[in-house]
Structures are given as structure tokens and as C-alpha cells.
């Protein structure tokens, strides 16, 4: 499946990046990106169970205990929403 980052998802990621750098430093940011890349790779390859997000058609992917991605699946594309 193809992964598509919406503008909102990109903006949210940039804000999180700034927060992590300011409060925790580049090592924590690097660790976060390693985890994010592994999770997205699993999602892209269809190796994850898709948990529904509340009462919507969206899904939720836990990245860390404080960070998740909300996404939707359209045919062969996964749209990362935020």
C-alpha cells in the first residue's frame, strides 16, 4: 500500500519534532523517528491489525505511549490524517 501524508499530518509531525528537540534533544527525536518508520513500514506492508478510532471509519496506530497516528484506508492508499 502507498502511504500519503496529509498537510495536517505533516504539520503535526513538524510540531512534535520541534517539541521533542526543545524538551528532550536530538537523541530522543532520532529514537522517535526509528519507531515511527518501523510502525509505518508495518502498516504499509499490511502487517498490523487496524484498530478503529472511536466511532469513526478511521484507524489509530500507536507510535509511542504519548503519540498516535489517525489514518484512513482508501483502496491501495493509506492516508495519514494526524
C-alpha positions as CSV (number, residue, x, y, z in Angstrom):
1,X,0.0,0.0,0.0
2,X,1.1,3.6,-0.6
3,X,1.4,6.0,2.3
4,X,0.2,9.6,1.9
5,X,0.9,12.3,4.5
6,X,-1.8,14.9,4.6
7,X,-0.8,18.5,5.2
8,X,-2.2,18.3,8.7
9,X,-0.2,15.2,9.4
10,X,2.9,16.8,8.1
11,X,2.3,19.9,10.3
12,X,1.6,17.8,13.4
13,X,4.8,15.9,12.8
14,X,6.8,19.1,12.5
15,X,5.3,20.5,15.7
16,X,6.1,17.2,17.5
17,X,9.6,17.4,16.1
18,X,10.1,20.9,17.5
19,X,8.7,19.9,20.9
20,X,11.0,16.8,21.1
21,X,14.1,18.8,20.2
22,X,13.4,21.7,22.6
23,X,12.4,19.5,25.5
24,X,14.4,16.2,25.1
25,X,17.1,16.7,22.4
26,X,18.1,15.1,19.2
27,X,18.7,11.6,20.6
28,X,15.0,11.3,21.6
29,X,14.0,12.7,18.2
30,X,16.1,10.1,16.5
31,X,14.6,7.3,18.6
32,X,11.1,8.6,17.8
33,X,11.8,8.5,14.1
34,X,13.1,5.0,14.2
35,X,9.9,3.8,15.9
36,X,7.8,5.8,13.5
37,X,9.5,4.4,10.5
38,X,9.1,0.8,11.8
39,X,5.4,1.3,12.5
40,X,4.7,2.9,9.1
41,X,6.6,0.1,7.4
42,X,4.4,-2.5,9.2
43,X,1.3,-0.5,8.3
44,X,2.4,-0.2,4.6
45,X,3.0,-3.9,4.4
46,X,-0.3,-4.8,5.9
47,X,1.3,-6.4,9.0
48,X,-0.8,-4.6,11.6
49,X,-4.3,-5.1,12.9
50,X,-6.2,-2.0,12.2
51,X,-7.8,-0.6,15.4
52,X,-10.9,1.6,14.8
53,X,-10.6,5.1,16.1
54,X,-13.6,5.8,18.4
55,X,-16.9,5.5,16.4
56,X,-15.5,6.5,13.0
57,X,-14.2,4.9,9.8
58,X,-10.7,6.0,10.8
59,X,-8.0,3.8,12.3
60,X,-5.5,4.5,15.1
61,X,-1.8,3.4,15.1
62,X,0.0,3.7,18.4
63,X,3.6,5.1,17.8
64,X,4.6,5.7,21.4
65,X,2.5,5.8,24.6
66,X,2.0,9.5,24.0
67,X,1.8,9.6,20.2
68,X,-0.6,8.0,17.7
69,X,-1.4,8.4,14.0
70,X,-5.0,8.6,12.8
71,X,-5.4,7.3,9.3
72,X,-7.9,6.0,6.7
73,X,-7.6,3.3,4.1
74,X,-8.7,4.1,0.5
75,X,-8.2,1.2,-1.9
76,X,-4.4,0.8,-2.1
77,X,-3.5,4.0,-0.2
78,X,-3.2,4.8,3.4
79,X,-3.9,8.5,4.2
80,X,-2.2,9.7,7.4
81,X,-4.6,12.3,8.8
82,X,-2.8,13.5,12.0
